[in-house]
Amino acid sequence: MTHGDDCCTTAEDGAESDQLQPLLLERVEKEKSKSWQTVVSHRLKKHCVCTPKKAKSKILGFVPILKWLPHYQLREWLLGDVMSGLIVGVLLVPQSIAYSLLASQDPIYGLYTSFFSSIIYALLGTSRHISVGIFGVLCLLVGQVVDRELALAGYLTESSSSSNSSALLLAGQGNGTVECDRSCYAITVGATVTFTAGVYQVLMGLFQVGFVSVYLSDSLLSGFATGASLTILTSQLKYLLGLKIPRPQGWFTLLKTWYGILTNLGKTNICDLVTSIVCLLILVPTKELNDRFKAKLKAPIPFELFVVVIATLASHFGHFNTDYGSDVAGDIPTGFLPPKLPMWSLIPNVAVDAFSIAIVGFAITVSLSEMFAKKHGYTVDANQEMYAIGFCNILPSFFRCFTTSAALTKTLVKESTGCQTQVSGLVSALVLLLVLLVIAPLFYSLQKCVLAVIILVNLRGALRKFGDIPSMWHVNRVDTSIWLITMATSALVNTELGLLVGVLVSALCVLGRTQQAKVLELGRAPTREHYEDLSSYRGLQRHPGVAVFKYEAPIYYANQSLFKKSLYRGVGLDPLKEKTRLMKLKKKNKQQGEAAGLPNMKSVDTSKEDNIEAGATTTTLMLDKKSSHSLRSVVIDCSAIMFLDTAGVNALKEVRKDYEELGIKVVLAQCNTSALDALERGGYYPDKKGCDEGQNKIIFFTIADAVHYVQSLSVPNGDYDSRC
């Protein structure tokens, strides 16, 4: 209901007063809440009853390729999918080998990872354009875990190999055991981390928590990726210089790595250094040319592959490994190894690391898939994406693969070369299969410094973000602060900690904005019943004796005291201080009257002047209410108050009570239904009979109605005057 008793309205007003009658609306009665038994029974029937139609829908929803492949437009789409698949496949070969270095794995495992993830996402994914495979940030996170576990197991340096390793472990393989060297143990750790992360992602999809991606803002993810890129860059410098130093563990790894590099500069391998400089001088300009002329080029030129081929030939015929001690990729076997279970005993050690990897992988995949879906006019299912990326990690982990997610650079290449569906992903998998079965052993002599150069060149996009800081700061300082804090923590302290700090800082910024909200005084436009902030617009008018205020934030336990302080400051009258002052004044007058032998004073005229923050306006309190300039009423515009909790309702009750004790009427206007329900439940409206209480239950849908109402309270026979 929107009004009180009928006795509080007038019936004989003229046409002019009819226009001033408040807007009356009747609330739709809500359905009575069902018992929990009924709700549980309904849910069980909905999810447990299986019909042929429902089974078909579930299967098609879980394996989306079965839904879109029968409708594949062969003539229109096949050429674009094949072209983009071939180009991305060619790019994946050198990048897969290079990023396996970042994950502390042998090159063959990077090829396995890209191959399996391309196939599985094509079957289960809902995005038509994203390329799922190796992503630098995830490789860094996996590599940190692998190096930590290798150190704990006794493998101290990367130079350890199956031929000279002093530590051999026994890894469970079915009913028997086999000796596991450094390479074997490294991929065992990587696959176990990947399996655990995939389980987390599938469980999140099962519990329908795909919405968590909305809490990872673009500025947070961008800052995290940039900070991780700095760590990646630093970790690859030792390969550029040919230094054999272990990767530092724990916090401040970036600083520790720089210290290790600077103290070992004298051991630089000149062959690796010269090769790195030459590759950088080739790849950086050619990549820039690709970016500059990408609109004119039908496909990017695969300069990385050319550099890999030329560098491999040069290393092979120049005997760089044997004559100059340059570190090379080594044996890369062909074909596939038999499936292998994760090492179950390792899961407790890597469970926490796997959770952060799962969150990062899912967030990047969903954000990219939604971005390209919006661009091309279709929708993606966040929970199905969770399933897809989860199984892209679980199933390949049995085939010695490490963690994957969507990758921006390869997705951009895929889109720009005509990709229409995930058939392009299957074509890329065929290219990788050819490499795995035939070509892989030819990369034996490829120097690791060349792979490090490929990684560094692909970090250009993330590192360019530093040049965008001034424009980001100009657009939004809060988002830029989140970016800077997340980036600095990820780079300087710890990569996983950077993500956590970014989430916490983002949450605190949202809370801080509600803490900084201020009460604004509103004024009426001269030509119509519209109210805006007096400090923001010129020509607005105040109502004599009526102050209109607006609070642009929810009122809840954390900011209710700030709301009251801001309101009292805006009104220019703190009722608690005023009551104390009046009591002292009354007591003083009483003492003076008794001293003079005069009767007690029955009325006290007081006035208070106080400058309001907005300007030079003066508020005057006249308790006898004879002056037309006295403050008689306060109207609070609640349109921007999204919700109220118990503390918020109590704050409004206290404001109304404190001001009414001074003879000032407080009314609310433009409350949304959520706020109205909270006010009703919180007892804001007195549940008593009588006209006065009926008036208190009037709900004002416009500020104008509230202003007219409070103006009429002190005017005899006014438009809203009550006659009980």
C-alpha positions in Angstrom: 0.0 0.0 0.0 1.1 3.6 -0.6 -1.0 5.6 1.8 -2.5 5.6 5.2 -6.1 6.0 6.4 -8.6 7.6 4.1 -9.3 10.2 6.9 -6.0 11.7 6.0 -7.0 12.8 2.5 -9.2 15.6 1.2 -12.1 15.2 -1.2 -13.3 18.7 -1.9 -10.2 20.2 -3.4 -10.4 21.9 -6.8 -8.8 20.9 -10.1 -5.6 22.7 -9.2 -5.1 20.7 -6.0 -5.9 17.5 -7.8 -2.7 18.0 -9.8 -0.8 18.1 -6.5 -2.2 14.9 -5.2 0.6 12.3 -4.6 1.2 9.5 -7.0 -0.5 6.4 -5.6 0.6 2.9 -6.6 -0.5 -0.5 -5.3 2.2 -3.1 -4.7 1.8 -6.5 -6.2 1.3 -9.1 -3.5 4.2 -11.5 -3.4 3.5 -15.2 -3.5 3.8 -16.9 -0.1 7.2 -18.6 0.2 7.1 -22.4 -0.2 8.2 -24.7 2.5 11.7 -26.1 2.3 10.4 -29.6 1.7 8.5 -28.4 -1.3 11.5 -26.5 -2.7 13.8 -29.5 -2.2 11.2 -31.9 -3.8 10.8 -29.6 -6.8 14.6 -29.3 -7.2 15.1 -33.1 -7.0 12.3 -33.6 -9.6 13.9 -31.0 -11.9 17.4 -32.3 -11.8 16.9 -36.1 -11.2 14.0 -37.0 -13.4 15.4 -38.1 -16.8 13.4 -37.9 -20.0 14.7 -38.6 -23.6 14.3 -34.9 -24.4 16.2 -33.8 -21.2 18.9 -36.4 -21.8 19.4 -35.1 -25.3 19.5 -31.5 -24.2 22.1 -32.3 -21.5 24.4 -34.2 -23.9 24.2 -31.4 -26.5 24.9 -28.9 -23.8 27.9 -30.7 -22.5 29.4 -31.5 -25.9 28.5 -28.4 -27.9 30.2 -29.6 -31.1 27.3 -32.1 -31.5 24.9 -29.1 -31.7 26.8 -26.9 -34.2 28.7 -29.4 -36.4 25.5 -30.7 -38.1 24.7 -27.1 -39.1 28.3 -26.4 -40.4 28.2 -24.2 -43.5 30.9 -26.0 -45.5 31.2 -23.6 -48.4 31.2 -20.4 -46.4 33.3 -21.5 -43.4 35.7 -24.3 -44.4 38.3 -22.2 -46.2 38.6 -19.7 -43.3 38.8 -22.4 -40.7 41.4 -24.4 -42.6 43.6 -21.2 -43.2 43.4 -20.0 -39.6 44.0 -23.5 -38.3 47.1 -24.0 -40.4 48.6 -20.6 -39.5 47.9 -21.0 -35.8 49.3 -24.6 -35.9 52.5 -23.3 -37.5 52.8 -20.6 -34.8 52.2 -23.1 -32.1 55.2 -25.3 -33.0 58.0 -22.9 -31.9 55.8 -21.4 -29.1 55.0 -24.8 -27.6 58.6 -25.8 -27.5 59.6 -22.4 -26.0 57.0 -22.2 -23.3 57.8 -25.7 -22.1 61.1 -24.2 -21.1 59.2 -21.7 -19.0 57.2 -24.5 -17.3 60.5 -26.3 -16.6 59.6 -29.2 -19.0 61.1 -30.9 -22.0 60.0 -29.5 -25.4 58.0 -32.6 -26.3 55.5 -32.0 -23.4 54.7 -28.5 -24.7 53.8 -30.1 -28.1 51.6 -32.7 -26.3 49.9 -30.0 -24.3 49.0 -27.8 -27.4 47.8 -30.9 -29.3 45.4 -32.3 -26.7 44.0 -29.0 -25.5 43.1 -28.0 -29.1 41.1 -31.1 -29.7 39.3 -31.2 -26.3 38.3 -27.5 -26.4 36.9 -27.9 -29.9 34.6 -30.7 -28.6 33.5 -29.0 -25.3 34.0 -25.2 -25.7 31.3 -22.7 -26.5 33.5 -20.0 -28.0 34.0 -20.1 -31.8 37.2 -18.1 -31.9 39.5 -18.5 -28.8 42.6 -20.5 -29.1 43.2 -22.7 -26.1 46.7 -23.9 -25.4 49.9 -22.8 -23.7 49.7 -19.4 -21.9 52.8 -17.7 -20.5 51.5 -16.8 -17.1 50.2 -20.3 -16.4 53.5 -21.8 -17.6 55.3 -19.5 -15.1 53.1 -20.6 -12.2 53.5 -24.3 -13.1 57.2 -23.8 -13.5 57.5 -22.3 -10.1 55.8 -25.3 -8.5 57.8 -27.8 -10.5 61.1 -26.1 -9.5 60.1 -26.1 -5.9 59.2 -29.8 -5.9 62.4 -30.7 -7.8 64.5 -28.9 -5.2 62.7 -30.7 -2.4 63.3 -34.0 -4.2 67.0 -33.4 -4.5 67.3 -32.0 -8.0 69.2 -28.7 -7.4 70.0 -27.4 -10.9 68.5 -27.6 -14.3 71.7 -29.1 -15.6 70.8 -32.4 -13.9 69.8 -35.0 -16.4 69.1 -38.7 -16.6 72.7 -39.4 -17.2 74.3 -37.6 -14.3 71.5 -37.1 -11.8 72.5 -38.3 -8.3 68.9 -38.4 -7.1 66.5 -41.0 -8.6 63.0 -41.4 -7.3 60.6 -44.2 -7.5 57.3 -43.2 -9.0 54.3 -45.5 -8.8 53.2 -47.0 -12.1 50.3 -49.4 -11.6 51.5 -52.4 -9.6 55.2 -51.9 -10.2 57.7 -49.0 -9.8 60.2 -47.4 -12.2 63.1 -45.1 -11.7 62.2 -41.5 -12.4 64.9 -39.0 -13.4 64.7 -35.2 -13.3 62.7 -34.9 -16.6 60.3 -37.6 -15.6 59.8 -36.2 -12.1 59.3 -32.6 -13.5 56.5 -33.7 -15.8 55.0 -35.8 -13.1 54.8 -32.7 -10.9 53.4 -30.6 -13.8 50.8 -33.2 -14.7 49.7 -33.6 -11.1 49.3 -29.8 -10.7 47.4 -29.7 -14.0 45.1 -32.6 -12.9 44.3 -30.9 -9.6 43.6 -27.5 -11.3 41.3 -29.3 -13.7 39.4 -31.0 -10.9 38.9 -27.6 -9.2 37.6 -26.1 -12.5 35.2 -28.9 -13.1 33.9 -28.7 -9.5 33.4 -25.0 -9.9 31.4 -25.7 -13.1 29.4 -28.4 -11.3 28.4 -26.0 -8.5 27.6 -23.3 -11.0 30.1 -20.8 -9.8 31.1 -19.4 -13.2 29.9 -16.1 -11.9 33.2 -15.7 -9.9 34.8 -14.4 -13.0 33.0 -11.1 -12.6 35.0 -10.4 -9.4 38.2 -10.4 -11.4 38.2 -7.0 -13.1 40.0 -6.2 -16.3 42.4 -3.9 -14.4 43.2 -6.7 -11.9 43.8 -9.3 -14.7 45.8 -6.9 -16.7 48.0 -5.9 -13.8 48.5 -9.5 -12.8 49.5 -10.5 -16.4 51.9 -7.5 -16.6 53.5 -8.3 -13.3 53.8 -12.0 -14.2 55.4 -10.9 -17.6 58.1 -9.0 -15.7 58.8 -12.2 -13.8 58.8 -14.2 -17.0 61.2 -11.7 -18.7 63.6 -11.9 -15.7 63.5 -15.7 -15.6 64.5 -16.0 -19.3 67.5 -13.7 -19.1 69.7 -16.5 -17.8 69.0 -18.5 -21.0 69.9 -15.5 -23.2 73.2 -15.3 -21.4 73.8 -19.0 -21.2 73.9 -19.0 -17.4 73.1 -22.2 -15.4 71.6 -20.9 -12.2 68.7 -22.4 -10.3 65.3 -20.6 -10.3 64.8 -18.9 -6.8 61.9 -20.1 -4.7 59.6 -18.2 -2.3 59.0 -14.5 -2.3 60.9 -11.8 -4.0 62.0 -14.2 -6.8 62.4 -11.3 -9.3 65.0 -9.6 -7.1 66.7 -12.8 -6.2 66.9 -13.7 -9.9 68.5 -10.4 -10.8 71.0 -10.8 -8.0 71.9 -14.3 -9.3 72.3 -13.0 -12.9 74.5 -10.0 -11.8 76.7 -12.1 -9.6 77.3 -14.6 -12.5 77.7 -12.3 -15.4 81.3 -13.4 -15.7 80.2 -16.9 -16.7 78.2 -15.7 -19.7 78.3 -18.0 -22.7 79.4 -15.8 -25.6 77.8 -18.1 -28.2 74.4 -17.9 -26.5 74.7 -14.2 -26.1 75.5 -13.6 -29.7 72.7 -15.9 -30.9 70.2 -14.1 -28.6 71.2 -10.7 -29.9 70.9 -11.8 -33.5 67.5 -13.4 -33.0 66.2 -10.3 -31.1 67.4 -8.1 -34.0 65.5 -10.2 -36.4 62.3 -11.0 -34.5 61.5 -7.6 -32.9 61.4 -5.6 -36.2 59.6 -8.4 -38.1 57.0 -8.7 -35.4 56.4 -5.0 -35.5 56.0 -5.2 -39.3 53.5 -8.0 -38.8 51.5 -5.8 -36.4 51.7 -2.7 -38.6 50.6 -4.4 -41.8 48.2 -6.9 -40.3 45.2 -5.2 -42.1 46.9 -5.7 -45.4 48.4 -9.2 -44.8 45.9 -12.0 -45.2 48.0 -14.0 -42.6 50.9 -13.1 -40.3 54.3 -14.2 -41.6 55.6 -17.0 -39.3 59.0 -15.3 -38.6 59.4 -17.3 -35.4 59.3 -20.6 -37.3 61.9 -19.3 -39.8 64.2 -18.2 -37.0 63.8 -21.6 -35.3 64.6 -23.5 -38.5 67.6 -21.3 -39.3 68.9 -21.3 -35.7 68.6 -25.1 -35.6 70.6 -25.5 -38.8 73.2 -23.1 -37.6 73.6 -24.8 -34.3 73.7 -28.3 -35.9 76.4 -27.5 -38.5 78.3 -25.1 -36.2 78.5 -27.6 -33.4 77.4 -25.0 -30.8 76.6 -27.6 -28.2 79.9 -29.5 -28.3 82.3 -26.8 -29.2 80.9 -23.8 -27.3 78.9 -25.4 -24.5 75.6 -23.9 -25.7 72.5 -25.5 -24.1 70.2 -27.2 -26.7 66.8 -28.8 -26.6 68.2 -32.3 -26.8 66.3 -35.4 -27.8 62.7 -34.9 -28.8 61.0 -38.3 -29.3 58.3 -39.0 -31.9 54.9 -40.5 -31.2 53.0 -40.6 -27.9 53.9 -42.1 -24.5 51.5 -44.4 -22.7 49.0 -42.8 -20.3 50.2 -42.3 -16.7 48.3 -41.5 -13.5 49.2 -38.4 -11.5 51.3 -38.9 -8.4 48.5 -38.9 -5.7 51.0 -38.3 -2.9 51.9 -34.9 -4.5 48.4 -33.5 -4.5 48.5 -32.2 -0.9 51.8 -30.3 -1.7 50.4 -28.6 -4.8 46.7 -28.2 -3.9 47.0 -24.5 -3.0 49.1 -23.7 -6.0 46.6 -25.6 -8.3 43.7 -23.5 -7.0 45.3 -20.2 -8.0 46.2 -21.7 -11.3 42.7 -22.9 -11.8 41.2 -19.4 -11.1 43.7 -17.6 -13.4 43.1 -20.1 -16.2 39.4 -19.9 -16.0 39.2 -16.1 -15.6 41.4 -15.6 -18.7 39.5 -18.1 -20.8 36.0 -16.7 -19.8 37.0 -13.1 -20.3 38.5 -13.7 -23.7 35.6 -15.9 -24.8 33.0 -13.3 -23.7 35.0 -10.5 -25.4 35.0 -12.3 -28.8 31.5 -13.5 -28.4 30.2 -10.0 -27.9 32.3 -8.8 -30.8 30.8 -11.4 -33.2 27.2 -11.4 -31.8 26.8 -14.8 -30.1 26.8 -15.9 -26.5 29.0 -18.3 -24.4 28.1 -20.3 -21.3 30.5 -19.4 -18.5 29.8 -22.7 -16.6 30.3 -24.8 -19.8 33.6 -22.9 -20.3 34.6 -24.0 -16.8 33.9 -27.6 -17.8 35.7 -27.2 -21.1 38.9 -25.7 -19.6 38.7 -28.2 -16.7 38.7 -31.2 -19.0 41.4 -29.6 -21.1 43.5 -30.0 -18.0 42.3 -33.3 -16.5 42.4 -35.5 -19.6 45.8 -34.3 -21.0 47.4 -34.6 -17.6 47.3 -38.4 -18.1 49.4 -37.9 -21.2 52.1 -35.8 -19.6 50.8 -32.3 -20.3 50.7 -29.2 -18.2 48.1 -26.4 -17.6 46.4 -24.6 -20.5 44.0 -21.7 -21.0 43.0 -19.3 -23.7 45.8 -17.3 -25.2 45.2 -13.7 -26.5 47.9 -13.5 -29.2 47.0 -16.8 -30.8 43.2 -15.9 -30.5 43.8 -12.6 -32.3 45.7 -14.4 -35.1 42.9 -17.0 -35.3 40.2 -14.4 -35.6 42.1 -12.2 -38.1 42.8 -15.1 -40.5 39.2 -16.0 -41.0 38.3 -18.4 -38.2 34.5 -19.2 -38.0 34.3 -22.2 -35.7 36.5 -24.6 -33.6 37.1 -26.7 -36.7 40.2 -24.5 -37.0 41.4 -25.9 -33.6 41.1 -29.4 -35.1 43.2 -28.3 -38.1 45.9 -26.8 -35.7 45.9 -30.2 -33.9 46.6 -32.0 -37.2 49.6 -29.7 -37.8 50.9 -30.5 -34.3 50.3 -34.2 -34.9 52.5 -34.1 -38.0 55.3 -32.5 -36.0 54.9 -35.0 -33.1 55.0 -38.0 -35.5 57.7 -36.9 -38.0 59.4 -33.5 -37.5 60.1 -33.2 -33.7 63.5 -35.0 -33.6 64.9 -32.4 -36.1 64.9 -29.8 -33.3 67.6 -31.6 -31.3 70.2 -28.8 -31.9 67.9 -25.9 -31.2 69.5 -23.6 -28.6 67.4 -22.8 -25.5 68.4 -19.1 -25.9 66.4 -19.0 -29.1 63.4 -20.3 -27.3 63.9 -17.7 -24.6 64.0 -15.0 -27.3 60.7 -16.2 -28.7 59.2 -15.9 -25.2 60.5 -12.4 -24.6 59.3 -11.1 -28.0 55.8 -12.4 -27.2 55.8 -10.3 -24.0 55.7 -7.1 -25.9 52.0 -6.6 -25.6 51.9 -7.0 -21.8 55.0 -4.7 -21.3 53.4 -2.0 -23.5 50.9 -1.5 -20.7 53.4 0.6 -18.9 53.1 3.2 -21.6 49.3 3.3 -21.1 49.6 4.2 -17.4 49.1 8.0 -17.9 46.0 7.6 -20.0 44.7 4.9 -17.5 45.3 7.3 -14.6 43.4 10.1 -16.5 40.4 7.8 -17.1 40.1 6.2 -13.7 42.5 6.5 -10.8 41.0 3.7 -8.7 41.3 1.1 -11.5 44.8 2.3 -12.2 45.7 2.0 -8.5 44.4 -1.6 -8.6 46.5 -2.3 -11.7 49.7 -0.8 -10.1 49.3 -2.6 -6.8 48.5 -6.0 -8.5 51.3 -5.6 -10.9 53.9 -4.6 -8.3 52.9 -7.4 -5.9 52.9 -10.0 -8.7 56.3 -8.9 -10.0 58.2 -8.0 -6.8 56.7 -10.2 -4.1 55.0 -13.3 -5.3 53.0 -14.1 -8.4 50.1 -16.0 -6.7 50.0 -13.4 -3.9 49.6 -10.7 -6.5 46.3 -12.2 -7.6 45.0 -12.4 -4.0 46.2 -8.9 -3.2 44.5 -7.6 -6.4 41.1 -9.2 -5.4 41.4 -7.8 -1.9 42.3 -4.3 -3.1 39.4 -4.4 -5.6 37.0 -5.4 -2.8 38.3 -2.7 -0.5 38.0 -0.1 -3.3 34.3 -1.0 -3.7 33.7 -0.7 0.0 35.7 2.5 0.1 33.5 4.1 -2.4 30.5 3.5 -0.2 32.4 5.0 2.7 33.2 8.1 0.7 29.7 8.8 -0.4 28.3 12.1 0.8 24.9 13.6 1.3 24.1 16.0 -1.5 21.6 18.9 -1.1 19.2 19.0 -4.0 17.5 22.0 -5.6 14.5 22.3 -7.9 14.8 23.3 -11.5 13.0 26.6 -12.2 10.8 25.2 -15.1 9.8 21.7 -13.9 9.6 19.4 -10.9 13.1 18.1 -11.3 15.8 18.0 -8.6 19.6 18.0 -8.9 22.7 18.6 -6.8 22.9 22.3 -5.9 26.7 22.3 -5.9 26.8 20.9 -9.5 24.3 23.0 -11.4 23.4 26.7 -11.4 19.9 28.2 -11.2 18.4 25.6 -8.9 16.0 26.7 -6.2 15.5 25.8 -2.5 12.1 25.5 -0.9 11.6 27.8 2.1 11.7 25.7 5.3 12.3 22.4 3.4 15.7 20.9 2.7 16.0 18.0 0.1 19.0 15.7 0.4 20.2 12.6 -1.5 22.6 9.8 -0.5 24.3 8.0 -3.3 25.2 4.7 -1.7 23.5 1.8 0.2 23.2 2.4 4.0 24.6 -0.6 5.9 26.5 -1.4 9.0 29.8 -0.1 7.7 28.7 3.4 6.6 25.6 4.2 8.7 27.4 6.4 11.1 29.1 8.2 8.2 25.7 8.7 6.6 24.3 10.4 9.7 27.4 12.6 10.1 27.2 13.6 6.4 23.4 14.3 6.7 23.8 16.4 9.8 26.6 18.4 8.2 24.6 18.9 5.1 21.5 20.1 7.0 23.7 22.3 9.1 22.2 21.0 12.3 23.4 18.1 14.5 20.2 17.2 16.5 22.2 15.7 19.3 24.4 18.7 19.8 21.3 21.0 19.4 19.3 19.2 22.1 22.3 19.4 24.5 22.6 23.1 23.7 18.8 23.7 24.3 18.8 21.8 27.5 21.7 23.9 28.8 20.0 27.1 27.6 16.7 26.1 29.2 18.5 25.2 32.5 20.3 28.6 32.4 17.1 30.5 31.7 15.4 28.6 34.5 18.1 29.5 36.9 18.0 33.1 35.9 14.2 33.2 36.3 14.4 31.7 39.8 17.1 34.2 40.7 14.9 37.0 39.5 11.8 35.6 41.2 10.1 35.0 37.8 7.9 32.0 36.9 9.4 29.2 34.8 9.6 30.0 31.1 7.3 27.8 29.1 8.8 28.6 25.7 12.2 29.2 24.5 13.1 30.9 21.2 16.4 29.8 19.9 18.3 30.2 16.7 21.3 28.4 15.2 23.4 29.4 12.3 25.8 27.2 10.6 27.4 27.3 7.2 26.5 24.3 5.0 29.4 22.7 3.1 28.0 23.5 -0.3 28.3 27.2 0.0 27.1 30.2 2.0 23.6 29.0 2.7 22.5 29.5 6.4 20.2 27.1 8.2 18.1 28.6 11.0 16.3 26.5 13.6 13.2 28.2 15.0 11.4 26.1 17.5 8.3 28.3 17.6 8.0 27.8 13.8 6.7 31.3 13.3 9.4 32.3 10.8 8.9 31.3 7.2 12.6 30.9 6.9 12.9 28.3 9.6 13.8 24.7 8.8 10.6 22.7 9.2 11.2 19.6 7.1 13.9 17.3 5.6 13.2 15.2 2.5 15.7 12.3 1.8 15.8 11.1 -1.8 16.4 7.3 -1.5 16.6 6.6 -5.2 20.3 5.8 -5.1 20.1 3.7 -2.0 20.3 0.1 -3.4 19.7 -1.7 -0.1 19.3 -1.2 3.6 20.4 -3.6 6.3 19.2 -3.6 9.9 21.8 -1.0 10.9 20.8 1.2 7.9 17.1 1.1 8.9 18.0 1.9 12.5 20.1 4.9 11.3 17.1 6.3 9.4 14.9 5.7 12.4 17.3 7.6 14.6 17.6 10.5 12.2 13.8 10.8 12.1 13.4 10.6 15.9 16.2 13.0 16.6 15.0 15.7 14.2 11.3 15.3 15.2 12.3 16.0 18.8 13.4 19.4 17.5 10.2 19.8 15.5 11.6 18.9 12.1 9.7 16.5 10.0 11.8 13.8 8.1 10.2 12.0 5.1 11.7 9.5 2.5 11.1 9.7 -1.2 11.7 7.5 -4.2 12.6 4.3 -2.2 13.0 1.2 -4.3 11.0 -1.9 -3.4 14.0 -3.6 -1.7 14.4 -0.6 0.5 10.7 -0.4 1.2 10.6 -4.0 2.3 13.6 -3.5 4.6 12.0 -0.4 6.1 8.8 -2.4 6.7 10.5 -5.3 8.3 12.7 -3.1 10.4 9.8 -1.3 11.9 10.4 2.1 10.4 6.7 2.7 9.9 4.9 2.6 13.3 2.4 -0.2 13.5 -0.3 1.8 15.4 -3.8 3.0 14.7 -4.5 6.6 14.2 -4.2 9.3 11.6 -0.8 10.5 12.6 0.7 7.0 12.1 -1.2 6.7 8.9 0.5 9.7 7.6 3.9 8.2 8.5 3.1 5.3 6.2 2.7 7.5 3.1 5.1 6.4 0.5 6.3 9.1 -1.9 7.3 8.1 -5.4 8.6 11.5 -6.4 10.5 14.2 -4.5 7.8 16.8 -5.5 5.1 14.8 -3.7 7.2 14.6 -0.6 7.9 18.4 -0.7 4.3 19.3 -1.3 3.3 17.0 1.6 5.7 18.5 4.2 4.8 22.0 3.0 1.2 21.4 3.6 1.7 20.2 7.2 2.2 23.7 8.6 -0.4 25.4 6.2 -4.0 25.4 7.3 -6.4 23.6 4.9 -3.4 22.7 2.7 -3.5 20.2 -0.1 -2.3 17.4 2.1 -3.7 18.7 5.4 -5.2 15.9 7.5 -8.6 16.2 9.0 -9.1 13.4 11.5 
